Amino acid sequence: MLAALACGQSPVFVRKTKYLNGARAVVTHTIDDSTRFVPDCVDAMDKYGIKATIFVSTEREPISTLWPRLERAIADGHEIGSHSRRHQCKWPDDETFCAAAYSDSEIAGSRDDILAHTRQPYVWSWCYPCGNCAGLGFVQQRLAAAGYLVARNYPDEARDGHLVPNLNDWAANPYNAAYTQVAQKKGGIALSGNTDVARLNAKFDEVYAQGGIYNLMSHPQWLDYGPDAFYERHLAHIARRADIWYVPMGPLYAYRTLRDRTEVRRLKGPIRYAVSANLDPKTYNGSVTLVFLAPSTLRPVASGTPLPERSDGMTDRWTDQYYRREGKTLFVTVRPNTILEFRPLTN
Protein backbone atom coordinates (compact mmCIF):
# COMPACT_ATOMS: atom_id res chain seq x y z
CA MET A 1 0.00 0.00 0.00
CA LEU A 2 2.75 2.45 0.90
CA ALA A 3 4.49 1.77 -2.42
CA ALA A 4 1.28 2.54 -4.28
CA LEU A 5 0.96 5.85 -2.46
CA ALA A 6 4.52 6.75 -3.29
CA CYS A 7 3.52 6.44 -6.94
CA GLY A 8 0.69 8.90 -6.38
CA GLN A 9 -2.15 6.39 -6.51
CA SER A 10 -5.54 6.74 -4.81
CA PRO A 11 -6.10 6.65 -1.04
CA VAL A 12 -6.60 3.19 0.38
CA PHE A 13 -9.18 2.52 3.08
CA VAL A 14 -7.60 0.51 5.92
CA ARG A 15 -10.04 0.16 8.83
CA LYS A 16 -12.44 1.79 11.27
CA THR A 17 -10.94 2.79 14.62
CA LYS A 18 -11.99 1.20 17.91
CA TYR A 19 -12.50 4.63 19.47
CA LEU A 20 -13.33 7.96 17.86
CA ASN A 21 -10.38 9.78 16.26
CA GLY A 22 -8.16 6.77 16.82
CA ALA A 23 -7.90 7.58 20.52
CA ARG A 24 -5.75 5.33 22.68
CA ALA A 25 -8.30 5.10 25.50
CA VAL A 26 -11.67 6.46 26.67
CA VAL A 27 -12.80 8.39 29.73
CA THR A 28 -16.51 8.38 30.49
CA HIS A 29 -18.13 9.61 33.70
CA THR A 30 -21.56 9.06 35.23
CA ILE A 31 -23.16 10.96 38.09
CA ASP A 32 -26.42 10.04 39.83
CA ASP A 33 -29.45 11.73 41.42
CA SER A 34 -31.39 14.97 41.16
CA THR A 35 -29.78 16.88 44.01
CA ARG A 36 -28.75 20.49 44.54
CA PHE A 37 -25.12 19.43 44.14
CA VAL A 38 -25.48 18.55 40.44
CA PRO A 39 -24.54 22.05 39.17
CA ASP A 40 -21.40 22.10 41.33
CA CYS A 41 -20.39 18.71 39.96
CA VAL A 42 -20.99 19.71 36.33
CA ASP A 43 -19.06 22.94 36.89
CA ALA A 44 -16.13 20.92 38.23
CA MET A 45 -16.19 18.57 35.25
CA ASP A 46 -16.27 21.49 32.85
CA LYS A 47 -13.12 22.94 34.45
CA TYR A 48 -11.24 19.82 33.36
CA GLY A 49 -13.01 18.92 30.12
CA ILE A 50 -14.56 15.71 31.46
CA LYS A 51 -17.80 14.59 29.80
CA ALA A 52 -20.50 12.73 31.71
CA THR A 53 -23.90 11.15 31.66
CA ILE A 54 -25.95 12.99 34.27
CA PHE A 55 -28.60 10.57 35.57
CA VAL A 56 -31.64 12.42 36.93
CA SER A 57 -34.95 11.35 38.44
CA THR A 58 -37.47 13.53 36.69
CA GLU A 59 -40.08 13.83 39.46
CA ARG A 60 -37.72 14.31 42.41
CA GLU A 61 -36.96 17.85 43.43
CA PRO A 62 -35.00 19.98 42.97
CA ILE A 63 -35.25 18.76 39.35
CA SER A 64 -37.50 21.69 38.40
CA THR A 65 -34.64 24.09 39.15
CA LEU A 66 -31.98 21.93 37.45
CA TRP A 67 -33.36 21.85 33.90
CA PRO A 68 -31.70 25.12 32.74
CA ARG A 69 -28.27 23.92 33.94
CA LEU A 70 -28.85 20.51 32.36
CA GLU A 71 -29.69 22.15 29.04
CA ARG A 72 -26.38 24.02 29.15
CA ALA A 73 -24.62 20.77 29.99
CA ILE A 74 -26.01 19.15 26.84
CA ALA A 75 -24.65 22.03 24.76
CA ASP A 76 -21.25 21.46 26.41
CA GLY A 77 -21.11 17.81 25.38
CA HIS A 78 -22.72 16.01 28.32
CA GLU A 79 -25.66 13.61 28.19
CA ILE A 80 -28.78 13.53 30.37
CA GLY A 81 -29.75 9.97 31.28
CA SER A 82 -32.77 8.57 33.06
CA HIS A 83 -32.71 7.56 36.72
CA SER A 84 -36.48 6.87 36.65
CA ARG A 85 -39.11 9.35 37.74
CA ARG A 86 -39.38 8.66 41.48
CA HIS A 87 -36.17 6.74 42.34
CA GLN A 88 -37.89 3.88 44.15
CA CYS A 89 -35.59 1.58 46.18
CA LYS A 90 -35.84 -1.58 48.25
CA TRP A 91 -33.11 -3.58 50.06
CA PRO A 92 -33.11 -6.38 49.18
CA ASP A 93 -35.25 -6.06 46.08
CA ASP A 94 -37.50 -8.84 44.74
CA GLU A 95 -39.39 -9.55 41.54
CA THR A 96 -42.67 -8.19 42.88
CA PHE A 97 -41.04 -4.85 43.74
CA CYS A 98 -39.18 -4.73 40.41
CA ALA A 99 -42.29 -5.49 38.36
CA ALA A 100 -44.09 -2.54 39.97
CA ALA A 101 -41.14 -0.13 40.12
CA TYR A 102 -40.23 -0.65 36.47
CA SER A 103 -43.53 0.50 35.07
CA ASP A 104 -44.04 2.25 31.75
CA SER A 105 -44.48 5.52 33.65
CA GLU A 106 -41.07 5.18 35.29
CA ILE A 107 -39.19 3.90 32.23
CA ALA A 108 -40.77 5.66 29.27
CA GLY A 109 -42.15 8.54 31.33
CA SER A 110 -38.74 9.64 32.60
CA ARG A 111 -37.37 9.39 29.06
CA ASP A 112 -40.18 11.58 27.77
CA ASP A 113 -39.66 14.09 30.60
CA ILE A 114 -36.03 14.56 29.55
CA LEU A 115 -36.99 15.03 25.91
CA ALA A 116 -39.71 17.53 26.89
CA HIS A 117 -37.42 19.64 29.10
CA THR A 118 -34.28 19.65 26.96
CA ARG A 119 -33.16 19.76 23.33
CA GLN A 120 -31.33 16.45 23.61
CA PRO A 121 -32.39 14.42 20.57
CA TYR A 122 -32.48 11.03 22.28
CA VAL A 123 -32.14 9.38 25.71
CA TRP A 124 -29.57 6.64 25.36
CA SER A 125 -28.90 5.70 28.99
CA TRP A 126 -30.69 4.38 32.05
CA CYS A 127 -29.34 4.03 35.60
CA TYR A 128 -30.91 1.57 38.08
CA PRO A 129 -32.00 3.42 41.25
CA CYS A 130 -30.01 1.97 44.18
CA GLY A 131 -28.81 -0.71 41.76
CA ASN A 132 -32.11 -2.55 42.22
CA CYS A 133 -33.38 -5.06 39.64
CA ALA A 134 -30.37 -4.80 37.31
CA GLY A 135 -29.97 -8.55 36.88
CA LEU A 136 -33.58 -9.34 35.97
CA GLY A 137 -34.19 -10.23 32.34
CA PHE A 138 -37.73 -8.88 32.19
CA VAL A 139 -36.55 -5.50 33.51
CA GLN A 140 -33.77 -5.36 30.94
CA GLN A 141 -36.28 -6.21 28.21
CA ARG A 142 -38.52 -3.33 29.27
CA LEU A 143 -35.61 -0.91 29.11
CA ALA A 144 -34.62 -2.16 25.65
CA ALA A 145 -38.22 -1.84 24.45
CA ALA A 146 -38.22 1.81 25.59
CA GLY A 147 -35.19 2.48 23.38
CA TYR A 148 -32.39 2.68 25.92
CA LEU A 149 -29.04 1.43 24.60
CA VAL A 150 -27.32 0.95 27.95
CA ALA A 151 -28.35 0.61 31.60
CA ARG A 152 -25.74 1.19 34.29
CA ASN A 153 -25.84 -0.79 37.51
CA TYR A 154 -24.64 -0.10 41.08
CA PRO A 155 -23.74 -3.54 42.42
CA ASP A 156 -23.89 -4.81 46.00
CA GLU A 157 -23.66 -1.45 47.77
CA ALA A 158 -24.34 -3.05 51.17
CA ARG A 159 -21.03 -4.94 50.97
CA ASP A 160 -19.04 -2.26 49.09
CA GLY A 161 -19.25 -4.19 45.83
CA HIS A 162 -20.04 -0.89 44.13
CA LEU A 163 -16.63 0.66 44.86
CA VAL A 164 -14.49 -0.99 42.16
CA PRO A 165 -16.56 -3.19 39.81
CA ASN A 166 -13.49 -3.04 37.54
CA LEU A 167 -15.14 -2.90 34.11
CA ASN A 168 -12.48 -1.52 31.78
CA ASP A 169 -14.21 -2.05 28.42
CA TRP A 170 -17.72 -2.14 27.01
CA ALA A 171 -20.04 -4.31 29.09
CA ALA A 172 -20.84 -7.75 27.65
CA ASN A 173 -24.48 -7.09 28.60
CA PRO A 174 -25.19 -3.37 28.07
CA TYR A 175 -28.40 -3.64 30.12
CA ASN A 176 -26.42 -4.62 33.22
CA ALA A 177 -23.38 -2.44 32.60
CA ALA A 178 -20.86 -1.90 35.35
CA TYR A 179 -18.12 0.74 35.52
CA THR A 180 -14.48 0.93 36.58
CA GLN A 181 -14.64 2.55 40.01
CA VAL A 182 -16.42 4.98 42.28
CA ALA A 183 -14.96 8.30 43.39
CA GLN A 184 -17.05 9.47 46.36
CA LYS A 185 -17.32 9.54 50.14
CA LYS A 186 -19.24 6.99 52.16
CA GLY A 187 -22.97 7.32 51.54
CA GLY A 188 -26.23 5.44 51.29
CA ILE A 189 -25.97 1.96 52.79
CA ALA A 190 -22.28 1.58 51.88
CA LEU A 191 -19.66 0.59 54.43
CA SER A 192 -17.03 2.96 53.00
CA GLY A 193 -16.15 5.37 50.24
CA ASN A 194 -13.34 5.62 47.71
CA THR A 195 -11.49 8.93 48.10
CA ASP A 196 -7.78 8.03 48.15
CA VAL A 197 -6.42 10.04 45.22
CA ALA A 198 -3.33 7.88 44.73
CA ARG A 199 -5.52 4.78 44.52
CA LEU A 200 -8.01 6.45 42.20
CA ASN A 201 -5.25 7.67 39.92
CA ALA A 202 -3.50 4.31 39.88
CA LYS A 203 -6.67 2.58 38.66
CA PHE A 204 -7.02 5.09 35.86
CA ASP A 205 -3.35 4.61 34.93
CA GLU A 206 -3.91 0.87 34.68
CA VAL A 207 -6.87 1.25 32.31
CA TYR A 208 -5.11 3.91 30.25
CA ALA A 209 -2.02 1.69 29.83
CA GLN A 210 -4.28 -1.09 28.53
CA GLY A 211 -6.01 1.20 26.06
CA GLY A 212 -9.34 0.58 27.77
CA ILE A 213 -12.45 2.46 28.82
CA TYR A 214 -12.15 4.24 32.16
CA ASN A 215 -15.70 4.58 33.48
CA LEU A 216 -15.85 6.76 36.62
CA MET A 217 -18.98 6.94 38.78
CA SER A 218 -19.94 9.47 41.50
CA HIS A 219 -22.85 10.90 43.45
CA PRO A 220 -22.47 14.72 43.52
CA GLN A 221 -23.79 14.91 47.10
CA TRP A 222 -20.91 12.71 48.31
CA LEU A 223 -18.09 14.78 46.82
CA ASP A 224 -15.89 17.64 47.96
CA TYR A 225 -15.23 20.42 45.47
CA GLY A 226 -12.23 22.62 44.85
CA PRO A 227 -8.77 22.01 43.32
CA ASP A 228 -7.39 20.58 46.56
CA ALA A 229 -10.26 18.12 47.14
CA PHE A 230 -10.06 14.47 46.13
CA TYR A 231 -12.61 14.72 43.32
CA GLU A 232 -11.02 17.56 41.38
CA ARG A 233 -7.51 16.24 42.02
CA HIS A 234 -8.56 13.03 40.32
CA LEU A 235 -10.27 14.87 37.47
CA ALA A 236 -7.08 16.88 36.93
CA HIS A 237 -5.11 13.63 36.64
CA ILE A 238 -7.34 12.14 33.93
CA ALA A 239 -8.06 15.39 32.07
CA ARG A 240 -7.03 17.01 28.79
CA ARG A 241 -5.03 14.20 27.21
CA ALA A 242 -4.79 14.38 23.43
CA ASP A 243 -4.95 10.59 23.04
CA ILE A 244 -8.15 10.08 25.07
CA TRP A 245 -11.76 10.31 23.91
CA TYR A 246 -13.89 12.09 26.53
CA VAL A 247 -17.51 11.03 25.97
CA PRO A 248 -20.71 10.30 27.91
CA MET A 249 -21.69 6.68 28.43
CA GLY A 250 -24.71 6.55 26.10
CA PRO A 251 -22.98 7.97 23.01
CA LEU A 252 -20.02 5.68 23.76
CA TYR A 253 -22.26 2.62 23.51
CA ALA A 254 -23.98 4.06 20.45
CA TYR A 255 -20.58 4.48 18.82
CA ARG A 256 -19.81 0.78 19.13
CA THR A 257 -22.94 -0.14 17.15
CA LEU A 258 -22.45 2.69 14.69
CA ARG A 259 -18.85 1.68 14.05
CA ASP A 260 -19.74 -1.97 13.62
CA ARG A 261 -22.63 -1.25 11.25
CA THR A 262 -20.93 1.39 9.11
CA GLU A 263 -19.88 0.23 5.65
CA VAL A 264 -17.23 1.89 3.49
CA ARG A 265 -17.43 1.23 -0.25
CA ARG A 266 -15.24 2.59 -3.04
CA LEU A 267 -17.22 4.21 -5.85
CA LYS A 268 -16.38 4.44 -9.54
CA GLY A 269 -15.06 7.63 -11.07
CA PRO A 270 -13.30 10.25 -8.93
CA ILE A 271 -11.71 9.34 -5.61
CA ARG A 272 -14.94 8.70 -3.71
CA TYR A 273 -16.19 6.38 -1.00
CA ALA A 274 -19.75 5.76 0.17
CA VAL A 275 -19.92 5.74 3.98
CA SER A 276 -23.25 4.27 5.08
CA ALA A 277 -25.03 2.82 8.10
CA ASN A 278 -28.56 1.45 8.11
CA LEU A 279 -29.42 2.91 11.51
CA ASP A 280 -31.78 5.54 12.91
CA PRO A 281 -29.75 8.79 12.65
CA LYS A 282 -31.46 10.26 15.72
CA THR A 283 -30.38 7.36 17.90
CA TYR A 284 -26.99 6.88 16.27
CA ASN A 285 -26.16 10.51 15.64
CA GLY A 286 -22.40 10.34 16.06
CA SER A 287 -19.39 10.16 13.81
CA VAL A 288 -17.03 7.29 13.06
CA THR A 289 -13.32 7.45 12.29
CA LEU A 290 -11.94 5.86 9.14
CA VAL A 291 -8.25 5.22 8.53
CA PHE A 292 -6.79 5.73 5.06
CA LEU A 293 -3.34 5.61 3.59
CA ALA A 294 -3.36 8.79 1.55
CA PRO A 295 -0.93 11.22 -0.09
CA SER A 296 -0.43 14.49 1.78
CA THR A 297 -1.58 16.36 -1.34
CA LEU A 298 -5.20 15.26 -0.84
CA ARG A 299 -7.91 16.54 1.49
CA PRO A 300 -11.14 14.72 2.47
CA VAL A 301 -14.50 16.27 1.57
CA ALA A 302 -17.78 15.02 3.10
CA SER A 303 -20.91 15.47 0.96
CA GLY A 304 -19.33 18.44 -0.80
CA THR A 305 -17.97 20.17 2.31
CA PRO A 306 -14.19 20.17 2.90
CA LEU A 307 -13.39 18.80 6.35
CA PRO A 308 -11.29 20.93 8.71
CA GLU A 309 -7.91 19.61 9.76
CA ARG A 310 -7.27 19.04 13.46
CA SER A 311 -3.68 18.46 14.44
CA ASP A 312 -4.14 18.56 18.21
CA GLY A 313 -6.72 19.22 20.92
CA MET A 314 -9.02 16.92 22.85
CA THR A 315 -11.50 14.52 21.34
CA ASP A 316 -14.57 15.57 23.29
CA ARG A 317 -17.51 15.71 20.85
CA TRP A 318 -19.06 12.63 19.33
CA THR A 319 -20.77 14.38 16.37
CA ASP A 320 -17.93 16.54 14.98
CA GLN A 321 -16.38 15.96 11.53
CA TYR A 322 -12.68 16.58 10.77
CA TYR A 323 -9.46 14.87 9.77
CA ARG A 324 -5.92 14.59 11.06
CA ARG A 325 -2.67 13.20 9.70
CA GLU A 326 0.04 10.98 11.12
CA GLY A 327 2.56 10.74 8.30
CA LYS A 328 0.89 8.92 5.40
CA THR A 329 -1.97 7.80 7.66
CA LEU A 330 -5.13 9.88 7.48
CA PHE A 331 -7.78 9.68 10.21
CA VAL A 332 -11.10 10.87 8.79
CA THR A 333 -13.94 11.42 11.28
CA VAL A 334 -17.34 11.72 9.58
CA ARG A 335 -20.99 11.01 10.16
CA PRO A 336 -22.25 8.04 8.15
CA ASN A 337 -24.54 8.26 5.14
CA THR A 338 -22.23 10.60 3.31
CA ILE A 339 -20.07 10.55 0.20
CA LEU A 340 -16.43 10.96 1.13
CA GLU A 341 -14.21 12.43 -1.60
CA PHE A 342 -10.51 13.21 -1.77
CA ARG A 343 -9.58 16.41 -3.56
CA PRO A 344 -6.25 18.14 -4.12
CA LEU A 345 -5.23 20.61 -1.43
CA THR A 346 -5.35 24.22 -2.53
CA ASN A 347 -3.49 27.12 -0.98
Phi and psi in degrees as a GROMACS rama.xvg file:
@    title "Ramachandran Plot"
@    xaxis  label "Phi"
@    yaxis  label "Psi"
@TYPE xy
-63.9602  -36.4943  LEU-2
-64.0786  -39.0876  ALA-3
-63.5256  -39.3207  ALA-4
-66.3267  -37.4665  LEU-5
-61.1614  -27.4856  ALA-6
-87.1601  5.78006  CYS-7
82.4362  20.4293  GLY-8
-78.1893  179.123  GLN-9
-66.1275  158.311  SER-10
-59.3633  150.087  PRO-11
-119.487  123.845  VAL-12
-73.6941  132.095  PHE-13
-106.649  -52.6958  VAL-14
-171.496  172.494  ARG-15
-101.071  143.209  LYS-16
-82.6781  151.278  THR-17
-61.6121  -44.263  LYS-18
-118.486  158.372  TYR-19
-57.9347  140.002  LEU-20
62.9144  21.5036  ASN-21
64.1709  27.7999  GLY-22
-61.1275  150.017  ALA-23
-71.0384  -39.3684  ARG-24
-150.115  175.087  ALA-25
-127.323  141.88  VAL-26
-119.285  122.613  VAL-27
-131.113  144.122  THR-28
-127.726  144.515  HIS-29
-130.546  140.085  THR-30
-129.288  146.354  ILE-31
-119.17  147  ASP-32
92.1728  146.457  ASP-33
-91.6161  82.9627  SER-34
-121.331  168.347  THR-35
-69.1159  -10.0612  ARG-36
-87.003  -6.91773  PHE-37
-58.0577  -47.5477  VAL-38
-59.1576  -40.0984  PRO-39
-60.8808  -40.7  ASP-40
-67.5025  -44.2923  CYS-41
-64.6753  -40.0505  VAL-42
-59.2015  -41.6859  ASP-43
-64.568  -44.3772  ALA-44
-60.1289  -41.7875  MET-45
-64.8193  -29.1009  ASP-46
-61.4199  -28.9525  LYS-47
-113.475  0.553322  TYR-48
76.2578  21.3773  GLY-49
-84.6712  138.112  ILE-50
-110.314  141.005  LYS-51
-138.668  160.166  ALA-52
-95.2813  122.635  THR-53
-101.463  104.742  ILE-54
-87.1083  118.363  PHE-55
-121.736  148.639  VAL-56
-97.963  119.693  SER-57
-82.233  -1.90847  THR-58
-123.503  16.6555  GLU-59
-111.05  121.208  ARG-60
-69.9214  149.553  GLU-61
-94.6281  43.6484  PRO-62
-57.5776  -33.767  ILE-63
-62.5141  -26.7563  SER-64
-91.3252  -11.0178  THR-65
-88.9341  -20.8406  LEU-66
-55.3456  -43.7395  TRP-67
-59.9224  -39.8301  PRO-68
-69.8063  -35.0226  ARG-69
-67.116  -36.871  LEU-70
-62.4008  -41.1542  GLU-71
-65.6818  -35.9547  ARG-72
-63.0586  -40.7529  ALA-73
-58.8099  -45.6809  ILE-74
-61.9304  -26.0783  ALA-75
-91.8893  7.77257  ASP-76
99.7472  10.2643  GLY-77
-91.9309  171.227  HIS-78
-123.099  142.462  GLU-79
-100.036  121.673  ILE-80
-111.777  164.974  GLY-81
-92.2682  133.083  SER-82
-118.867  31.7875  HIS-83
77.8066  -177.987  SER-84
-88.7138  -48.117  ARG-85
-111.051  -4.39475  ARG-86
55.4056  58.4221  HIS-87
-79.2885  138.859  GLN-88
-136.779  152.918  CYS-89
-154.417  131.799  LYS-90
-120.178  122.057  TRP-91
-75.2483  157.797  PRO-92
-80.1358  172.918  ASP-93
-152.049  170.512  ASP-94
-64.3899  -34.3501  GLU-95
-63.9104  -46.9788  THR-96
-60.2647  -46.593  PHE-97
-65.0202  -38.4668  CYS-98
-62.362  -37.3929  ALA-99
-79.825  -40.8774  ALA-100
-69.2435  -31.2371  ALA-101
-98.5371  60.5467  TYR-102
-84.4015  168.918  SER-103
-62.0278  -34.9886  ASP-104
-62.2567  -42.8919  SER-105
-72.6472  -41.3908  GLU-106
-80.8238  -60.6323  ILE-107
-77.3386  -32.3365  ALA-108
-64.5895  -42.8961  GLY-109
-66.6497  -37.7725  SER-110
-58.4091  -47.8753  ARG-111
-66.9595  -33.4591  ASP-112
-61.5973  -42.5926  ASP-113
-64.2425  -43.9189  ILE-114
-65.3567  -32.9583  LEU-115
-74.8445  -29.3459  ALA-116
-99.993  -6.27667  HIS-117
-136.777  173.057  THR-118
-99.7921  16.0123  ARG-119
-64.9053  132.243  GLN-120
-75.9132  -18.7646  PRO-121
-157.375  157.442  TYR-122
-114.854  104.751  VAL-123
-85.4004  -27.9875  TRP-124
-123.695  142.929  SER-125
-120.58  149.435  TRP-126
-128.659  128.516  CYS-127
-71.0725  118.016  TYR-128
-57.9972  126.45  PRO-129
59.9465  11.7679  CYS-130
75.0975  5.21272  GLY-131
-65.1181  143.039  ASN-132
72.0993  6.54927  CYS-133
-64.5312  -28.0503  ALA-134
-91.3353  3.16732  GLY-135
-89.823  126.447  LEU-136
-61.3697  -40.005  GLY-137
-68.8158  -30.794  PHE-138
-68.2371  -46.1395  VAL-139
-59.0057  -39.2236  GLN-140
-65.157  -38.1067  GLN-141
-64.843  -39.9087  ARG-142
-65.4785  -42.3248  LEU-143
-63.4535  -40.0903  ALA-144
-64.8455  -28.3528  ALA-145
-82.105  -2.46331  ALA-146
98.9426  0.423979  GLY-147
-68.9058  142.197  TYR-148
-95.5986  -22.9792  LEU-149
-150.796  145.704  VAL-150
-132.99  118.35  ALA-151
-91.1057  135.321  ARG-152
-94.4231  -174.414  ASN-153
-154.149  79.4502  TYR-154
-80.2295  134.23  PRO-155
50.2776  51.6641  ASP-156
-58.4481  -35.8137  GLU-157
-62.6023  -23.2297  ALA-158
-119.029  23.4408  ARG-159
64.1707  19.8455  ASP-160
-67.7109  -14.689  GLY-161
-80.2932  -13.0807  HIS-162
-68.9355  -48.5757  LEU-163
-138.228  74.5928  VAL-164
-63.1065  -22.58  PRO-165
71.1722  32.2151  ASN-166
-83.942  120.583  LEU-167
-118.772  19.5808  ASN-168
-151.325  -170.058  ASP-169
-67.2464  146.816  TRP-170
-71.5279  141.114  ALA-171
-62.1678  -38.2596  ALA-172
-113.988  103.397  ASN-173
-66.5119  -12.6026  PRO-174
-94.3637  6.44721  TYR-175
-143.634  56.94  ASN-176
-85.5625  128.069  ALA-177
-89.2317  -160.892  ALA-178
-152.056  179.245  TYR-179
-80.8366  -56.2767  THR-180
-160.366  162.893  GLN-181
-91.1914  145.35  VAL-182
-125.501  101.829  ALA-183
-173.415  163.559  GLN-184
-78.6596  170.687  LYS-185
-59.5057  134.728  LYS-186
-161.555  171.094  GLY-187
61.6723  -131.933  GLY-188
-103.78  13.93  ILE-189
-70.1783  155.362  ALA-190
-84.0392  -25.7568  LEU-191
-158.438  172.223  SER-192
-111.355  -167.354  GLY-193
-142.262  88.2841  ASN-194
-125.075  1.80111  THR-195
-73.7237  112.241  ASP-196
-63.6638  -40.4516  VAL-197
-60.9965  -40.8718  ALA-198
-69.5443  -43.0987  ARG-199
-58.6708  -47.886  LEU-200
-64.7159  -37.9153  ASN-201
-64.0067  -37.7638  ALA-202
-65.5721  -43.2445  LYS-203
-59.2296  -46.0931  PHE-204
-57.4881  -38.7037  ASP-205
-62.7955  -46.703  GLU-206
-67.3057  -41.8282  VAL-207
-60.9663  -43.2294  TYR-208
-63.0792  -30.103  ALA-209
-84.3413  -6.40647  GLN-210
69.6913  35.1876  GLY-211
-100.231  -164.432  GLY-212
-106.79  114.91  ILE-213
-93.306  110.635  TYR-214
-111.49  104.847  ASN-215
-98.1168  137.501  LEU-216
-125.942  140.235  MET-217
-151.167  155.688  SER-218
-104.972  121.568  HIS-219
-56.7722  -30.1  PRO-220
-74.0593  -10.8583  GLN-221
-114.454  34.492  TRP-222
-122.888  158.799  LEU-223
-111.233  142.889  ASP-224
-114.111  155.42  TYR-225
119.598  152.96  GLY-226
-64.0704  -18.2696  PRO-227
-96.5829  -3.78679  ASP-228
-86.9247  158.63  ALA-229
-59.1068  -37.393  PHE-230
-66.2431  -52.157  TYR-231
-71.5447  -28.7939  GLU-232
-64.052  -37.8473  ARG-233
-71.2596  -42.3231  HIS-234
-58.388  -41.1899  LEU-235
-61.3849  -34.4567  ALA-236
-69.2237  -35.1002  HIS-237
-96.1058  -1.06159  ILE-238
-88.7977  157.233  ALA-239
52.5734  46.1433  ARG-240
-101.509  130.82  ARG-241
-68.5723  -19.7665  ALA-242
-103.753  19.9415  ASP-243
-118.733  142.751  ILE-244
-97.7656  119.091  TRP-245
-98.1451  116.391  TYR-246
-154.18  144.818  VAL-247
-66.3874  164.871  PRO-248
-67.5329  -43.8239  MET-249
-61.9825  -53.471  GLY-250
-60.6759  -28.6628  PRO-251
-63.7582  -45.5208  LEU-252
-70.1192  -34.0926  TYR-253
-63.7266  -36.795  ALA-254
-61.0807  -39.8445  TYR-255
-59.1388  -45.9037  ARG-256
-66.773  -43.2638  THR-257
-61.9075  -44.1083  LEU-258
-61.4319  -45.9057  ARG-259
-67.1072  -31.9881  ASP-260
-94.2651  -5.66101  ARG-261
-79.4336  132.453  THR-262
-111.832  142.067  GLU-263
-121.736  121.217  VAL-264
-131.656  128.113  ARG-265
-72.234  134.888  ARG-266
-102.505  159.802  LEU-267
-73.8865  162.436  LYS-268
88.15  -137.726  GLY-269
-58.6829  174.969  PRO-270
-73.7808  92.7476  ILE-271
-137.606  146.643  ARG-272
-132.293  138.964  TYR-273
-90.1806  123.137  ALA-274
-110.235  114.623  VAL-275
-139.406  151.204  SER-276
-147.492  125.488  ALA-277
-86.6217  70.8639  ASN-278
-137.991  157.117  LEU-279
-65.3291  117.295  ASP-280
-68.4923  -16.6899  PRO-281
-76.1461  -39.2315  LYS-282
-75.5615  -45.3167  THR-283
-108.858  72.5274  TYR-284
-95.8022  11.0593  ASN-285
-92.5304  -175.754  GLY-286
-103.744  163.902  SER-287
-125.542  158.367  VAL-288
-112.231  127.393  THR-289
-111.691  139.009  LEU-290
-105.154  127.805  VAL-291
-124.198  151.511  PHE-292
-94.9227  117.86  LEU-293
-146.305  142.208  ALA-294
-61.765  148.942  PRO-295
-70.7619  -6.72206  SER-296
-85.1484  -3.63109  THR-297
-111.966  150.581  LEU-298
-128.48  136.914  ARG-299
-77.2024  144.24  PRO-300
-131.064  126.224  VAL-301
-106.478  115.34  ALA-302
48.8778  43.8786  SER-303
88.8581  -6.21984  GLY-304
-108.716  119.412  THR-305
-60.4387  134.584  PRO-306
-81.2325  142.069  LEU-307
-73.7073  149.857  PRO-308
-91.3996  135.522  GLU-309
-121.926  117.568  ARG-310
-97.9778  -17.6868  SER-311
-154.98  -168.072  ASP-312
93.1957  163.407  GLY-313
-76.3933  152.066  MET-314
-94.9074  101.023  THR-315
-140.045  17.0809  ASP-316
-134.993  134.05  ARG-317
-92.0742  -5.70766  TRP-318
-112.001  -1.67355  THR-319
-69.4115  158.811  ASP-320
-127.304  133.175  GLN-321
-172.621  -179.828  TYR-322
-142.522  160.474  TYR-323
-147.076  156.772  ARG-324
-115.267  145.501  ARG-325
-133.972  90.3672  GLU-326
64.8096  -125.592  GLY-327
-85.5259  -1.91515  LYS-328
-91.0847  130.227  THR-329
-116.726  122.178  LEU-330
-99.0482  114.126  PHE-331
-111.909  116.753  VAL-332
-105.798  113.47  THR-333
-140.365  158.489  VAL-334
-81.2634  141.214  ARG-335
-64.5954  174.887  PRO-336
62.7897  51.017  ASN-337
-141.402  161.364  THR-338
-101.877  118.791  ILE-339
-98.4397  121.53  LEU-340
-115.213  160.724  GLU-341
-122.684  118.328  PHE-342
-120.555  154.767  ARG-343
-61.8416  140.553  PRO-344
-66.5117  142.031  LEU-345
-123.582  145.662  THR-346
